[in-house]
């Protein structure tokens, strides 16, 4: 068991809180029920969350910014509302958001170094969290402008994997994933532009949902990174992920993408029926070698066998991705260029970021227009597999999580090659804008988490959540906690 380091004052406070609250109420839905039933208070839950964050700064390092005073004041207000009989889905429950999400009065640095001005208004998704009663305790670490599958940088240091501090939790939503995996918050939001929710979910033994494009508003951005990036939940259970997705969902009137609502939380625990599932091993073409780690293959194969045992028809079949990568690069690099223009001091940016911004400047004209224009054809090409199957099952990543520093120390070309080799399976669904759910798929021989993703067509979140819930009911992955766990 790893011992967490506390200051003397923090340790005494933590022990008092632990005696009062114990290890109860670790899940999002569980905390919401406990608050509603009067079994705990928001002050207790938020206080415990803040103490755990402080206690793990030198180990997990999940948070860029902590709203200690504001969160405690909001918890006291929530308790008064609860005592008066008010009931909301998450009234008084602590949650976290990523460093790219605007919270009024706080800066949005998105992993960059430098001094950023505080935001005047909440983003739409934070407004919806507050409307549901949630308390945002802080903003979690992300790599610079969300470009890489690790969460390290000079602006905040290294965010570490609670399952193995020598390894990355993934990225770019690695802070959110590490915070949930370590029990600092019951659930958190991340953003996913090339797997940035699903990859850290896989590498920290969590459920991560990339919803349909526009399901959760990205306002004040009408769309993020030319439409490839969306917001999604990270949680230890399907119920918690679905609950956070439901309260976060909805459109702003200026959003470019406004899909019809779906009832995601209702799908938790619902029988998905007998589904036709395509087990896919082939990643989209990138011109870069992408060997699949044998332990990842074995873990996903075992998950496929579980699905077959549960009554589903599973066979190997591959989507036709064509040259979808040619549509991804202009959109991604243009998004990086747009973000660099908001940074107060560009000289502090990583050289790889500046190189990506230059490429985005070159590709933001005709190449970007062509990339956007081909989306409907790509959806038709890839979507043909859903004429034969209901769900596509793939590995979430091709490898277990790398060690801290492995990718962060590389130059741009080597970083791109290593990133593509480790994470070739997630990004095509960002181009398509369709939903995917990463679920835990066991562990490597070294005890590192592995994941598998369930992929669906437009609006397919309810079916994916229902299937993930069925798997969770059978595998009970939420019973396993990492060694580096606050409160253990």
Steps between C-alpha positions, in 0.01 A plus 500: 500500500641840405504751785375845407685800637314762704594811685439456873193727496358339189553150645310584819214657305493204263483246782212689665316511167567134437358408841187699415456387142715188475531340157130529426349689211782461245283512188322793339153347511575364846591845629193655342277241668671542836453876489138465398435252783681709760773240563781752453548867423650687211747661741625153596531375143654815358732534798615142459559554128707814562705326768572206271607736222740676737631171635588370153660810349843343531393161369210508254518874416161497330394864537620819335270717712297431816202717598533438874323802648237525226422127511461500879269802484295333225481183712358693795244658270411158358442364849260785573312425179486129583373576850227716345384202294650593162598203285714506186687215327842595644419753770808527722710239317868586426623458143797621295544641151802513271739794462348586159154568646396852602398556862402855590771679697768246409760491219486247217861413418442161326832361618703805392751693707451869570247727663149479359217742584199373695190422299199724543241225445453127538510287191164349408593160642600652836177699500312171459703334777412784734135481394505134605646605837854370452796673663811540287790448742770573244647472152710198411832483318525453126797490268564813294191568285396138536729368231656188652403182689693600812448770763837658563643847445703785650183688595391246763743205514412134455155356565547139605295185467347390833552139395874557453658840571782419257249497212281759331123501550475594134379823349402744429231461770752327725437728796129424497565126470761498776271700729216250461721189514663620822165584659555876517163564332225251411496605133648763272463644154769479235518588134566257216654614171687182407414270789583740784219368722513138388879456513541610864187302590667188361828569679341573840229229513206735447194538282544786253233619259559701186145601412352599167643827368306785658335283766676717759536861395853633447380862527660761511644308204232436235704185439840394635802421283302518178240259635725210600501573875212435735446491875441174685489343848750283684375285787549167674158366402273518199223644717722786614624574149145497363377727780775756437437481126127554548528809720773647275317443173318765303561769243570870508307698241824591321639145480574375149400144591170439681408129493157380608498402871537137605418338836840367603446441870187295432721254312698406814394152606274455197536176305670594170352195327708262291740720306718437197850614595792548262836432665745726319880489524596709196572867564448771240794558264757754615820385329649424843557150647241422768578162661238379744641396837422132557361564848259759360387251234449234764301734725268615223458141381394404852248785501364379166459151648309653792267674255443170319430326832243771575316399184632737236619398155867601468723456200804671351414768246662827400357845422619650171685809620642597163738798532318658794829622646529757222189665641622493859832684471372832354224519761726414793786732406265786414351458846847523654573816298175661616583429864857631477362835390336539843812420703645810674865398447557268204872481573410273795334243273660164434688493171277217383198724559651781295580256219142367504366857488716578197368190325147602593558839342604328175205259504226738617396604151412262218625189683269572794202561272562170323538322833165633619331431165593131506338428836166379362677258264716372784195444716336305222813291436572416864132483593439219252611259771188589700290345226636165622588568864361699789826579679870502413740374767867602484789550739499850642879516471759274340727494806487523878575846643858622436734608775506864605731700276502253210316721253547838667874499427466426127514742208192563289554230237584232755211606722255464210630154411494378858156648560353338190659167589359505854157646421385420144142392573315798645546800270292390193182530710590865564502567127163329467354673807345176625484359856736255664539356850827369643456234766757323719638183342722371777868546569839424351736257667663805662166604652435788259139568391384418148182604320265413217267734317142447388427713192167589349338710228341844535282525809609157622579591861202315658592167342868540588416592860258208530766259372770649722266470798439134423875438484555685827230295670689186400861611549453735799809702412406773749600272787869541414681810628855616434773482761539879496154572631411794721320370807629142472 
